[in-house]
Amino acid sequence: MAAAGPGGSGTPGLPPGFRFSGVIRSGGRAEALVQFGGESGTLRAGDVGGRTTKLLPPGWAVGGIDVARGRLILRASGQAIPVSLDGQS
């Protein structure tokens, strides 16, 4: 998927270099396993790039994580961007 950051025209793509590799439930909370900008770790719903995590660029946030479907929902430019483990978004 082509990457277009917040503020671009159309639907934003994924941030360049962003990789989603799985979901887990830890301590009763859903987490997504990701890599971005030389960092790797987990994201939780509500994480905000540039504020609460280095695993997303500024202006991006985690809208939700669906463990049962293996899906991460990112938010950028007021739009939801679903990312699935099977490569579908």
PDB file with one MODEL, atoms N, CA, C and O in Angstrom:
MODEL        1
ATOM      1  N   MET A   1       0.856  -1.174   0.000  1.00  0.00           N
ATOM      2  CA  MET A   1       0.000   0.000   0.000  1.00  0.00           C
ATOM      3  C   MET A   1       0.898   1.231   0.000  1.00  0.00           C
ATOM      4  O   MET A   1       1.847   1.294   0.782  1.00  0.00           O
ATOM      5  N   ALA A   2       0.625   2.202  -0.849  1.00  0.00           N
ATOM      6  CA  ALA A   2       1.420   3.423  -0.907  1.00  0.00           C
ATOM      7  C   ALA A   2       1.230   4.221   0.360  1.00  0.00           C
ATOM      8  O   ALA A   2       0.127   4.299   0.899  1.00  0.00           O
ATOM      9  N   ALA A   3       2.299   4.806   0.829  1.00  0.00           N
ATOM     10  CA  ALA A   3       2.240   5.559   2.081  1.00  0.00           C
ATOM     11  C   ALA A   3       1.999   7.028   1.808  1.00  0.00           C
ATOM     12  O   ALA A   3       2.734   7.656   1.045  1.00  0.00           O
ATOM     13  N   ALA A   4       0.987   7.565   2.421  1.00  0.00           N
ATOM     14  CA  ALA A   4       0.706   8.998   2.369  1.00  0.00           C
ATOM     15  C   ALA A   4       0.358   9.416   3.772  1.00  0.00           C
ATOM     16  O   ALA A   4      -0.582   8.882   4.359  1.00  0.00           O
ATOM     17  N   GLY A   5       1.070  10.329   4.307  1.00  0.00           N
ATOM     18  CA  GLY A   5       0.860  10.718   5.700  1.00  0.00           C
ATOM     19  C   GLY A   5      -0.358  11.581   5.880  1.00  0.00           C
ATOM     20  O   GLY A   5      -1.033  11.939   4.915  1.00  0.00           O
ATOM     21  N   PRO A   6      -0.640  11.920   7.145  1.00  0.00           N
ATOM     22  CA  PRO A   6      -1.749  12.816   7.420  1.00  0.00           C
ATOM     23  C   PRO A   6      -1.581  14.123   6.665  1.00  0.00           C
ATOM     24  O   PRO A   6      -0.468  14.623   6.500  1.00  0.00           O
ATOM     25  N   GLY A   7      -2.674  14.657   6.220  1.00  0.00           N
ATOM     26  CA  GLY A   7      -2.640  15.923   5.497  1.00  0.00           C
ATOM     27  C   GLY A   7      -2.548  15.740   3.996  1.00  0.00           C
ATOM     28  O   GLY A   7      -2.756  16.693   3.246  1.00  0.00           O
ATOM     29  N   GLY A   8      -2.237  14.523   3.539  1.00  0.00           N
ATOM     30  CA  GLY A   8      -2.185  14.262   2.107  1.00  0.00           C
ATOM     31  C   GLY A   8      -3.587  14.114   1.558  1.00  0.00           C
ATOM     32  O   GLY A   8      -4.558  14.081   2.314  1.00  0.00           O
ATOM     33  N   SER A   9      -3.692  14.027   0.252  1.00  0.00           N
ATOM     34  CA  SER A   9      -5.018  13.870  -0.337  1.00  0.00           C
ATOM     35  C   SER A   9      -5.407  12.402  -0.369  1.00  0.00           C
ATOM     36  O   SER A   9      -4.544  11.527  -0.434  1.00  0.00           O
ATOM     37  N   GLY A  10      -6.691  12.135  -0.323  1.00  0.00           N
ATOM     38  CA  GLY A  10      -7.181  10.773  -0.381  1.00  0.00           C
ATOM     39  C   GLY A  10      -6.982  10.040   0.930  1.00  0.00           C
ATOM     40  O   GLY A  10      -6.679  10.645   1.958  1.00  0.00           O
ATOM     41  N   THR A  11      -7.158   8.726   0.881  1.00  0.00           N
ATOM     42  CA  THR A  11      -6.988   7.893   2.061  1.00  0.00           C
ATOM     43  C   THR A  11      -5.515   7.701   2.350  1.00  0.00           C
ATOM     44  O   THR A  11      -4.752   7.325   1.460  1.00  0.00           O
ATOM     45  N   PRO A  12      -5.102   7.953   3.588  1.00  0.00           N
ATOM     46  CA  PRO A  12      -3.687   7.758   3.902  1.00  0.00           C
ATOM     47  C   PRO A  12      -3.310   6.291   3.804  1.00  0.00           C
ATOM     48  O   PRO A  12      -4.115   5.417   4.126  1.00  0.00           O
ATOM     49  N   GLY A  13      -2.088   6.016   3.360  1.00  0.00           N
ATOM     50  CA  GLY A  13      -1.562   4.661   3.376  1.00  0.00           C
ATOM     51  C   GLY A  13      -0.846   4.445   4.695  1.00  0.00           C
ATOM     52  O   GLY A  13      -0.918   5.280   5.596  1.00  0.00           O
ATOM     53  N   LEU A  14      -0.169   3.345   4.802  1.00  0.00           N
ATOM     54  CA  LEU A  14       0.593   3.076   6.013  1.00  0.00           C
ATOM     55  C   LEU A  14       1.847   3.943   6.031  1.00  0.00           C
ATOM     56  O   LEU A  14       2.361   4.314   4.976  1.00  0.00           O
ATOM     57  N   PRO A  15       2.339   4.265   7.220  1.00  0.00           N
ATOM     58  CA  PRO A  15       3.586   5.040   7.289  1.00  0.00           C
ATOM     59  C   PRO A  15       4.731   4.245   6.657  1.00  0.00           C
ATOM     60  O   PRO A  15       4.794   3.027   6.828  1.00  0.00           O
ATOM     61  N   PRO A  16       5.636   4.907   5.932  1.00  0.00           N
ATOM     62  CA  PRO A  16       6.775   4.197   5.337  1.00  0.00           C
ATOM     63  C   PRO A  16       7.575   3.471   6.419  1.00  0.00           C
ATOM     64  O   PRO A  16       7.890   4.045   7.461  1.00  0.00           O
ATOM     65  N   GLY A  17       7.896   2.214   6.163  1.00  0.00           N
ATOM     66  CA  GLY A  17       8.690   1.438   7.097  1.00  0.00           C
ATOM     67  C   GLY A  17       7.901   0.803   8.232  1.00  0.00           C
ATOM     68  O   GLY A  17       8.489   0.143   9.089  1.00  0.00           O
ATOM     69  N   PHE A  18       6.591   0.985   8.261  1.00  0.00           N
ATOM     70  CA  PHE A  18       5.745   0.410   9.312  1.00  0.00           C
ATOM     71  C   PHE A  18       5.460  -1.044   8.997  1.00  0.00           C
ATOM     72  O   PHE A  18       5.072  -1.368   7.875  1.00  0.00           O
ATOM     73  N   ARG A  19       5.649  -1.941   9.986  1.00  0.00           N
ATOM     74  CA  ARG A  19       5.352  -3.366   9.807  1.00  0.00           C
ATOM     75  C   ARG A  19       4.502  -3.855  10.969  1.00  0.00           C
ATOM     76  O   ARG A  19       4.833  -3.627  12.133  1.00  0.00           O
ATOM     77  N   PHE A  20       3.425  -4.518  10.651  1.00  0.00           N
ATOM     78  CA  PHE A  20       2.513  -5.114  11.629  1.00  0.00           C
ATOM     79  C   PHE A  20       2.708  -6.619  11.560  1.00  0.00           C
ATOM     80  O   PHE A  20       2.531  -7.219  10.500  1.00  0.00           O
ATOM     81  N   SER A  21       3.077  -7.245  12.697  1.00  0.00           N
ATOM     82  CA  SER A  21       3.395  -8.666  12.639  1.00  0.00           C
ATOM     83  C   SER A  21       2.540  -9.556  13.533  1.00  0.00           C
ATOM     84  O   SER A  21       2.726 -10.773  13.523  1.00  0.00           O
ATOM     85  N   GLY A  22       1.614  -8.999  14.302  1.00  0.00           N
ATOM     86  CA  GLY A  22       0.766  -9.864  15.098  1.00  0.00           C
ATOM     87  C   GLY A  22       0.005  -9.136  16.178  1.00  0.00           C
ATOM     88  O   GLY A  22       0.195  -7.940  16.404  1.00  0.00           O
ATOM     89  N   VAL A  23      -0.861  -9.880  16.841  1.00  0.00           N
ATOM     90  CA  VAL A  23      -1.622  -9.353  17.969  1.00  0.00           C
ATOM     91  C   VAL A  23      -1.537 -10.334  19.130  1.00  0.00           C
ATOM     92  O   VAL A  23      -1.430 -11.543  18.928  1.00  0.00           O
ATOM     93  N   ILE A  24      -1.584  -9.809  20.331  1.00  0.00           N
ATOM     94  CA  ILE A  24      -1.586 -10.636  21.534  1.00  0.00           C
ATOM     95  C   ILE A  24      -2.535 -10.013  22.547  1.00  0.00           C
ATOM     96  O   ILE A  24      -2.913  -8.847  22.435  1.00  0.00           O
ATOM     97  N   ARG A  25      -2.905 -10.803  23.521  1.00  0.00           N
ATOM     98  CA  ARG A  25      -3.651 -10.284  24.662  1.00  0.00           C
ATOM     99  C   ARG A  25      -2.740 -10.471  25.872  1.00  0.00           C
ATOM    100  O   ARG A  25      -2.346 -11.595  26.186  1.00  0.00           O
ATOM    101  N   SER A  26      -2.409  -9.385  26.546  1.00  0.00           N
ATOM    102  CA  SER A  26      -1.505  -9.421  27.686  1.00  0.00           C
ATOM    103  C   SER A  26      -2.141  -8.673  28.847  1.00  0.00           C
ATOM    104  O   SER A  26      -2.508  -7.506  28.713  1.00  0.00           O
ATOM    105  N   GLY A  27      -2.270  -9.329  29.963  1.00  0.00           N
ATOM    106  CA  GLY A  27      -2.882  -8.685  31.125  1.00  0.00           C
ATOM    107  C   GLY A  27      -4.300  -8.223  30.846  1.00  0.00           C
ATOM    108  O   GLY A  27      -4.760  -7.234  31.417  1.00  0.00           O
ATOM    109  N   GLY A  28      -4.999  -8.944  29.963  1.00  0.00           N
ATOM    110  CA  GLY A  28      -6.374  -8.585  29.627  1.00  0.00           C
ATOM    111  C   GLY A  28      -6.506  -7.472  28.605  1.00  0.00           C
ATOM    112  O   GLY A  28      -7.622  -7.081  28.263  1.00  0.00           O
ATOM    113  N   ARG A  29      -5.387  -6.953  28.108  1.00  0.00           N
ATOM    114  CA  ARG A  29      -5.430  -5.878  27.108  1.00  0.00           C
ATOM    115  C   ARG A  29      -4.851  -6.354  25.790  1.00  0.00           C
ATOM    116  O   ARG A  29      -3.857  -7.080  25.755  1.00  0.00           O
ATOM    117  N   ALA A  30      -5.487  -5.935  24.705  1.00  0.00           N
ATOM    118  CA  ALA A  30      -5.012  -6.284  23.362  1.00  0.00           C
ATOM    119  C   ALA A  30      -3.813  -5.413  23.004  1.00  0.00           C
ATOM    120  O   ALA A  30      -3.783  -4.216  23.288  1.00  0.00           O
ATOM    121  N   GLU A  31      -2.820  -6.051  22.370  1.00  0.00           N
ATOM    122  CA  GLU A  31      -1.636  -5.332  21.914  1.00  0.00           C
ATOM    123  C   GLU A  31      -1.284  -5.793  20.504  1.00  0.00           C
ATOM    124  O   GLU A  31      -1.502  -6.950  20.144  1.00  0.00           O
ATOM    125  N   ALA A  32      -0.736  -4.875  19.711  1.00  0.00           N
ATOM    126  CA  ALA A  32      -0.281  -5.187  18.360  1.00  0.00           C
ATOM    127  C   ALA A  32       1.244  -5.166  18.341  1.00  0.00           C
ATOM    128  O   ALA A  32       1.863  -4.257  18.893  1.00  0.00           O
ATOM    129  N   LEU A  33       1.840  -6.156  17.715  1.00  0.00           N
ATOM    130  CA  LEU A  33       3.292  -6.243  17.573  1.00  0.00           C
ATOM    131  C   LEU A  33       3.688  -5.524  16.285  1.00  0.00           C
ATOM    132  O   LEU A  33       3.229  -5.886  15.202  1.00  0.00           O
ATOM    133  N   VAL A  34       4.542  -4.503  16.403  1.00  0.00           N
ATOM    134  CA  VAL A  34       4.891  -3.691  15.238  1.00  0.00           C
ATOM    135  C   VAL A  34       6.369  -3.329  15.231  1.00  0.00           C
ATOM    136  O   VAL A  34       7.075  -3.470  16.230  1.00  0.00           O
ATOM    137  N   GLN A  35       6.812  -2.855  14.065  1.00  0.00           N
ATOM    138  CA  GLN A  35       8.139  -2.278  13.888  1.00  0.00           C
ATOM    139  C   GLN A  35       7.967  -0.965  13.148  1.00  0.00           C
ATOM    140  O   GLN A  35       7.144  -0.853  12.239  1.00  0.00           O
ATOM    141  N   PHE A  36       8.758   0.034  13.551  1.00  0.00           N
ATOM    142  CA  PHE A  36       8.717   1.324  12.859  1.00  0.00           C
ATOM    143  C   PHE A  36       9.960   2.124  13.239  1.00  0.00           C
ATOM    144  O   PHE A  36      10.322   2.210  14.412  1.00  0.00           O
ATOM    145  N   GLY A  37      10.604   2.703  12.240  1.00  0.00           N
ATOM    146  CA  GLY A  37      11.738   3.598  12.487  1.00  0.00           C
ATOM    147  C   GLY A  37      12.854   2.990  13.304  1.00  0.00           C
ATOM    148  O   GLY A  37      13.434   3.665  14.154  1.00  0.00           O
ATOM    149  N   GLY A  38      13.170   1.719  13.065  1.00  0.00           N
ATOM    150  CA  GLY A  38      14.246   1.069  13.804  1.00  0.00           C
ATOM    151  C   GLY A  38      13.848   0.601  15.194  1.00  0.00           C
ATOM    152  O   GLY A  38      14.677   0.043  15.913  1.00  0.00           O
ATOM    153  N   GLU A  39      12.611   0.813  15.583  1.00  0.00           N
ATOM    154  CA  GLU A  39      12.100   0.390  16.883  1.00  0.00           C
ATOM    155  C   GLU A  39      11.140  -0.781  16.682  1.00  0.00           C
ATOM    156  O   GLU A  39      10.521  -0.907  15.626  1.00  0.00           O
ATOM    157  N   SER A  40      11.020  -1.629  17.686  1.00  0.00           N
ATOM    158  CA  SER A  40      10.005  -2.662  17.668  1.00  0.00           C
ATOM    159  C   SER A  40       9.391  -2.756  19.056  1.00  0.00           C
ATOM    160  O   SER A  40      10.041  -2.464  20.060  1.00  0.00           O
ATOM    161  N   GLY A  41       8.130  -3.167  19.095  1.00  0.00           N
ATOM    162  CA  GLY A  41       7.444  -3.264  20.372  1.00  0.00           C
ATOM    163  C   GLY A  41       5.960  -3.461  20.168  1.00  0.00           C
ATOM    164  O   GLY A  41       5.523  -3.951  19.127  1.00  0.00           O
ATOM    165  N   THR A  42       5.184  -3.076  21.170  1.00  0.00           N
ATOM    166  CA  THR A  42       3.736  -3.255  21.097  1.00  0.00           C
ATOM    167  C   THR A  42       3.015  -1.920  21.179  1.00  0.00           C
ATOM    168  O   THR A  42       3.480  -0.967  21.804  1.00  0.00           O
ATOM    169  N   LEU A  43       1.874  -1.891  20.530  1.00  0.00           N
ATOM    170  CA  LEU A  43       0.973  -0.747  20.583  1.00  0.00           C
ATOM    171  C   LEU A  43      -0.322  -1.176  21.250  1.00  0.00           C
ATOM    172  O   LEU A  43      -0.732  -2.331  21.136  1.00  0.00           O
ATOM    173  N   ARG A  44      -0.967  -0.245  21.949  1.00  0.00           N
ATOM    174  CA  ARG A  44      -2.284  -0.477  22.546  1.00  0.00           C
ATOM    175  C   ARG A  44      -3.245   0.590  22.038  1.00  0.00           C
ATOM    176  O   ARG A  44      -2.828   1.659  21.593  1.00  0.00           O
ATOM    177  N   ALA A  45      -4.531   0.284  22.110  1.00  0.00           N
ATOM    178  CA  ALA A  45      -5.549   1.267  21.716  1.00  0.00           C
ATOM    179  C   ALA A  45      -5.316   2.557  22.490  1.00  0.00           C
ATOM    180  O   ALA A  45      -5.102   2.542  23.702  1.00  0.00           O
ATOM    181  N   GLY A  46      -5.362   3.667  21.771  1.00  0.00           N
ATOM    182  CA  GLY A  46      -5.160   4.978  22.374  1.00  0.00           C
ATOM    183  C   GLY A  46      -3.750   5.512  22.261  1.00  0.00           C
ATOM    184  O   GLY A  46      -3.528   6.698  22.503  1.00  0.00           O
ATOM    185  N   ASP A  47      -2.767   4.659  21.892  1.00  0.00           N
ATOM    186  CA  ASP A  47      -1.403   5.151  21.704  1.00  0.00           C
ATOM    187  C   ASP A  47      -1.377   6.175  20.580  1.00  0.00           C
ATOM    188  O   ASP A  47      -2.060   6.021  19.568  1.00  0.00           O
ATOM    189  N   VAL A  48      -0.577   7.229  20.770  1.00  0.00           N
ATOM    190  CA  VAL A  48      -0.497   8.339  19.814  1.00  0.00           C
ATOM    191  C   VAL A  48       0.962   8.557  19.427  1.00  0.00           C
ATOM    192  O   VAL A  48       1.823   8.757  20.283  1.00  0.00           O
ATOM    193  N   GLY A  49       1.221   8.514  18.126  1.00  0.00           N
ATOM    194  CA  GLY A  49       2.572   8.727  17.623  1.00  0.00           C
ATOM    195  C   GLY A  49       3.116  10.097  17.995  1.00  0.00           C
ATOM    196  O   GLY A  49       2.425  11.109  17.874  1.00  0.00           O
ATOM    197  N   GLY A  50       4.375  10.115  18.452  1.00  0.00           N
ATOM    198  CA  GLY A  50       5.014  11.365  18.834  1.00  0.00           C
ATOM    199  C   GLY A  50       4.637  11.847  20.228  1.00  0.00           C
ATOM    200  O   GLY A  50       5.238  12.792  20.737  1.00  0.00           O
ATOM    201  N   ARG A  51       3.657  11.215  20.845  1.00  0.00           N
ATOM    202  CA  ARG A  51       3.250  11.591  22.216  1.00  0.00           C
ATOM    203  C   ARG A  51       3.482  10.452  23.194  1.00  0.00           C
ATOM    204  O   ARG A  51       4.216  10.595  24.172  1.00  0.00           O
ATOM    205  N   THR A  52       2.842   9.306  22.915  1.00  0.00           N
ATOM    206  CA  THR A  52       2.932   8.186  23.850  1.00  0.00           C
ATOM    207  C   THR A  52       3.748   7.031  23.292  1.00  0.00           C
ATOM    208  O   THR A  52       4.014   6.066  24.008  1.00  0.00           O
ATOM    209  N   THR A  53       4.151   7.109  22.025  1.00  0.00           N
ATOM    210  CA  THR A  53       4.931   6.020  21.420  1.00  0.00           C
ATOM    211  C   THR A  53       5.797   6.531  20.277  1.00  0.00           C
ATOM    212  O   THR A  53       5.454   7.493  19.590  1.00  0.00           O
ATOM    213  N   LYS A  54       6.931   5.859  20.094  1.00  0.00           N
ATOM    214  CA  LYS A  54       7.808   6.101  18.943  1.00  0.00           C
ATOM    215  C   LYS A  54       7.499   5.121  17.816  1.00  0.00           C
ATOM    216  O   LYS A  54       8.136   5.158  16.763  1.00  0.00           O
ATOM    217  N   LEU A  55       6.520   4.244  18.041  1.00  0.00           N
ATOM    218  CA  LEU A  55       6.202   3.213  17.065  1.00  0.00           C
ATOM    219  C   LEU A  55       5.205   3.670  15.999  1.00  0.00           C
ATOM    220  O   LEU A  55       4.801   2.885  15.141  1.00  0.00           O
ATOM    221  N   LEU A  56       4.816   4.931  16.059  1.00  0.00           N
ATOM    222  CA  LEU A  56       3.969   5.561  15.034  1.00  0.00           C
ATOM    223  C   LEU A  56       4.486   6.977  14.815  1.00  0.00           C
ATOM    224  O   LEU A  56       5.014   7.592  15.741  1.00  0.00           O
ATOM    225  N   PRO A  57       4.338   7.497  13.604  1.00  0.00           N
ATOM    226  CA  PRO A  57       4.750   8.884  13.380  1.00  0.00           C
ATOM    227  C   PRO A  57       3.747   9.860  14.018  1.00  0.00           C
ATOM    228  O   PRO A  57       2.608   9.482  14.293  1.00  0.00           O
ATOM    229  N   PRO A  58       4.160  11.095  14.250  1.00  0.00           N
ATOM    230  CA  PRO A  58       3.226  12.099  14.780  1.00  0.00           C
ATOM    231  C   PRO A  58       1.992  12.206  13.889  1.00  0.00           C
ATOM    232  O   PRO A  58       2.090  12.144  12.664  1.00  0.00           O
ATOM    233  N   GLY A  59       0.838  12.365  14.517  1.00  0.00           N
ATOM    234  CA  GLY A  59      -0.416  12.483  13.783  1.00  0.00           C
ATOM    235  C   GLY A  59      -1.132  11.161  13.583  1.00  0.00           C
ATOM    236  O   GLY A  59      -2.267  11.141  13.107  1.00  0.00           O
ATOM    237  N   TRP A  60      -0.494  10.068  13.935  1.00  0.00           N
ATOM    238  CA  TRP A  60      -1.094   8.744  13.821  1.00  0.00           C
ATOM    239  C   TRP A  60      -1.459   8.240  15.213  1.00  0.00           C
ATOM    240  O   TRP A  60      -0.802   8.588  16.194  1.00  0.00           O
ATOM    241  N   ALA A  61      -2.507   7.422  15.301  1.00  0.00           N
ATOM    242  CA  ALA A  61      -2.940   6.859  16.577  1.00  0.00           C
ATOM    243  C   ALA A  61      -3.513   5.466  16.367  1.00  0.00           C
ATOM    244  O   ALA A  61      -3.874   5.090  15.252  1.00  0.00           O
ATOM    245  N   VAL A  62      -3.590   4.707  17.452  1.00  0.00           N
ATOM    246  CA  VAL A  62      -4.208   3.382  17.415  1.00  0.00           C
ATOM    247  C   VAL A  62      -5.673   3.543  17.784  1.00  0.00           C
ATOM    248  O   VAL A  62      -6.004   3.946  18.899  1.00  0.00           O
ATOM    249  N   GLY A  63      -6.544   3.227  16.839  1.00  0.00           N
ATOM    250  CA  GLY A  63      -7.977   3.318  17.072  1.00  0.00           C
ATOM    251  C   GLY A  63      -8.539   2.077  17.733  1.00  0.00           C
ATOM    252  O   GLY A  63      -9.548   2.150  18.435  1.00  0.00           O
ATOM    253  N   GLY A  64      -7.895   0.930  17.519  1.00  0.00           N
ATOM    254  CA  GLY A  64      -8.354  -0.311  18.124  1.00  0.00           C
ATOM    255  C   GLY A  64      -7.530  -1.489  17.662  1.00  0.00           C
ATOM    256  O   GLY A  64      -6.780  -1.407  16.690  1.00  0.00           O
ATOM    257  N   ILE A  65      -7.686  -2.597  18.386  1.00  0.00           N
ATOM    258  CA  ILE A  65      -7.011  -3.845  18.046  1.00  0.00           C
ATOM    259  C   ILE A  65      -8.033  -4.959  18.196  1.00  0.00           C
ATOM    260  O   ILE A  65      -8.647  -5.115  19.251  1.00  0.00           O
ATOM    261  N   ASP A  66      -8.208  -5.729  17.135  1.00  0.00           N
ATOM    262  CA  ASP A  66      -9.147  -6.846  17.132  1.00  0.00           C
ATOM    263  C   ASP A  66      -8.325  -8.140  17.146  1.00  0.00           C
ATOM    264  O   ASP A  66      -7.860  -8.600  16.103  1.00  0.00           O
ATOM    265  N   VAL A  67      -8.151  -8.720  18.340  1.00  0.00           N
ATOM    266  CA  VAL A  67      -7.333  -9.920  18.484  1.00  0.00           C
ATOM    267  C   VAL A  67      -7.944 -11.091  17.720  1.00  0.00           C
ATOM    268  O   VAL A  67      -7.221 -11.835  17.057  1.00  0.00           O
ATOM    269  N   ALA A  68      -9.247 -11.265  17.802  1.00  0.00           N
ATOM    270  CA  ALA A  68      -9.917 -12.398  17.149  1.00  0.00           C
ATOM    271  C   ALA A  68      -9.712 -12.397  15.637  1.00  0.00           C
ATOM    272  O   ALA A  68      -9.588 -13.462  15.032  1.00  0.00           O
ATOM    273  N   ARG A  69      -9.674 -11.228  15.025  1.00  0.00           N
ATOM    274  CA  ARG A  69      -9.506 -11.125  13.566  1.00  0.00           C
ATOM    275  C   ARG A  69      -8.077 -10.811  13.152  1.00  0.00           C
ATOM    276  O   ARG A  69      -7.788 -10.729  11.959  1.00  0.00           O
ATOM    277  N   GLY A  70      -7.175 -10.633  14.119  1.00  0.00           N
ATOM    278  CA  GLY A  70      -5.789 -10.305  13.791  1.00  0.00           C
ATOM    279  C   GLY A  70      -5.680  -8.988  13.062  1.00  0.00           C
ATOM    280  O   GLY A  70      -5.012  -8.888  12.033  1.00  0.00           O
ATOM    281  N   ARG A  71      -6.347  -7.964  13.603  1.00  0.00           N
ATOM    282  CA  ARG A  71      -6.420  -6.682  12.899  1.00  0.00           C
ATOM    283  C   ARG A  71      -6.061  -5.520  13.819  1.00  0.00           C
ATOM    284  O   ARG A  71      -6.439  -5.492  14.990  1.00  0.00           O
ATOM    285  N   LEU A  72      -5.330  -4.575  13.267  1.00  0.00           N
ATOM    286  CA  LEU A  72      -4.956  -3.328  13.924  1.00  0.00           C
ATOM    287  C   LEU A  72      -5.667  -2.204  13.184  1.00  0.00           C
ATOM    288  O   LEU A  72      -5.664  -2.175  11.954  1.00  0.00           O
ATOM    289  N   ILE A  73      -6.272  -1.283  13.917  1.00  0.00           N
ATOM    290  CA  ILE A  73      -6.942  -0.147  13.288  1.00  0.00           C
ATOM    291  C   ILE A  73      -6.192   1.119  13.669  1.00  0.00           C
ATOM    292  O   ILE A  73      -6.199   1.545  14.824  1.00  0.00           O
ATOM    293  N   LEU A  74      -5.545   1.711  12.674  1.00  0.00           N
ATOM    294  CA  LEU A  74      -4.834   2.970  12.870  1.00  0.00           C
ATOM    295  C   LEU A  74      -5.749   4.115  12.494  1.00  0.00           C
ATOM    296  O   LEU A  74      -6.713   3.931  11.751  1.00  0.00           O
ATOM    297  N   ARG A  75      -5.447   5.303  13.009  1.00  0.00           N
ATOM    298  CA  ARG A  75      -6.196   6.503  12.653  1.00  0.00           C
ATOM    299  C   ARG A  75      -5.204   7.581  12.228  1.00  0.00           C
ATOM    300  O   ARG A  75      -4.192   7.815  12.889  1.00  0.00           O
ATOM    301  N   ALA A  76      -5.516   8.226  11.113  1.00  0.00           N
ATOM    302  CA  ALA A  76      -4.712   9.337  10.607  1.00  0.00           C
ATOM    303  C   ALA A  76      -5.618  10.241   9.785  1.00  0.00           C
ATOM    304  O   ALA A  76      -6.476   9.763   9.043  1.00  0.00           O
ATOM    305  N   SER A  77      -5.430  11.505   9.916  1.00  0.00           N
ATOM    306  CA  SER A  77      -6.231  12.483   9.164  1.00  0.00           C
ATOM    307  C   SER A  77      -7.721  12.248   9.347  1.00  0.00           C
ATOM    308  O   SER A  77      -8.500  12.462   8.417  1.00  0.00           O
ATOM    309  N   GLY A  78      -8.130  11.808  10.543  1.00  0.00           N
ATOM    310  CA  GLY A  78      -9.541  11.598  10.833  1.00  0.00           C
ATOM    311  C   GLY A  78     -10.135  10.357  10.180  1.00  0.00           C
ATOM    312  O   GLY A  78     -11.350  10.163  10.211  1.00  0.00           O
ATOM    313  N   GLN A  79      -9.287   9.512   9.588  1.00  0.00           N
ATOM    314  CA  GLN A  79      -9.775   8.312   8.914  1.00  0.00           C
ATOM    315  C   GLN A  79      -9.230   7.064   9.587  1.00  0.00           C
ATOM    316  O   GLN A  79      -8.104   7.056  10.085  1.00  0.00           O
ATOM    317  N   ALA A  80     -10.035   6.014   9.599  1.00  0.00           N
ATOM    318  CA  ALA A  80      -9.598   4.720  10.103  1.00  0.00           C
ATOM    319  C   ALA A  80      -8.883   3.959   8.994  1.00  0.00           C
ATOM    320  O   ALA A  80      -9.347   3.923   7.854  1.00  0.00           O
ATOM    321  N   ILE A  81      -7.750   3.351   9.337  1.00  0.00           N
ATOM    322  CA  ILE A  81      -6.979   2.564   8.389  1.00  0.00           C
ATOM    323  C   ILE A  81      -6.793   1.174   8.990  1.00  0.00           C
ATOM    324  O   ILE A  81      -5.890   0.971   9.801  1.00  0.00           O
ATOM    325  N   PRO A  82      -7.638   0.211   8.603  1.00  0.00           N
ATOM    326  CA  PRO A  82      -7.495  -1.149   9.144  1.00  0.00           C
ATOM    327  C   PRO A  82      -6.313  -1.870   8.485  1.00  0.00           C
ATOM    328  O   PRO A  82      -6.109  -1.773   7.275  1.00  0.00           O
ATOM    329  N   VAL A  83      -5.542  -2.589   9.300  1.00  0.00           N
ATOM    330  CA  VAL A  83      -4.400  -3.352   8.799  1.00  0.00           C
ATOM    331  C   VAL A  83      -4.561  -4.774   9.307  1.00  0.00           C
ATOM    332  O   VAL A  83      -4.662  -4.994  10.514  1.00  0.00           O
ATOM    333  N   SER A  84      -4.587  -5.739   8.400  1.00  0.00           N
ATOM    334  CA  SER A  84      -4.777  -7.142   8.765  1.00  0.00           C
ATOM    335  C   SER A  84      -3.482  -7.916   8.610  1.00  0.00           C
ATOM    336  O   SER A  84      -2.605  -7.534   7.834  1.00  0.00           O
ATOM    337  N   LEU A  85      -3.368  -9.003   9.350  1.00  0.00           N
ATOM    338  CA  LEU A  85      -2.201  -9.864   9.248  1.00  0.00           C
ATOM    339  C   LEU A  85      -2.065 -10.500   7.877  1.00  0.00           C
ATOM    340  O   LEU A  85      -0.956 -10.812   7.444  1.00  0.00           O
ATOM    341  N   ASP A  86      -3.184 -10.694   7.189  1.00  0.00           N
ATOM    342  CA  ASP A  86      -3.136 -11.311   5.870  1.00  0.00           C
ATOM    343  C   ASP A  86      -2.749 -10.317   4.766  1.00  0.00           C
ATOM    344  O   ASP A  86      -2.784 -10.649   3.581  1.00  0.00           O
ATOM    345  N   GLY A  87      -2.381  -9.096   5.170  1.00  0.00           N
ATOM    346  CA  GLY A  87      -1.961  -8.100   4.194  1.00  0.00           C
ATOM    347  C   GLY A  87      -3.081  -7.251   3.649  1.00  0.00           C
ATOM    348  O   GLY A  87      -2.829  -6.291   2.921  1.00  0.00           O
ATOM    349  N   GLN A  88      -4.309  -7.579   3.982  1.00  0.00           N
ATOM    350  CA  GLN A  88      -5.442  -6.776   3.536  1.00  0.00           C
ATOM    351  C   GLN A  88      -5.574  -5.556   4.433  1.00  0.00           C
ATOM    352  O   GLN A  88      -5.357  -5.649   5.641  1.00  0.00           O
ATOM    353  N   SER A  89      -5.921  -4.434   3.865  1.00  0.00           N
ATOM    354  CA  SER A  89      -6.170  -3.251   4.686  1.00  0.00           C
ATOM    355  C   SER A  89      -7.448  -2.600   4.261  1.00  0.00           C
ATOM    356  O   SER A  89      -7.842  -1.582   4.830  1.00  0.00           O
TER     357      SER A  89
ENDMDL
END
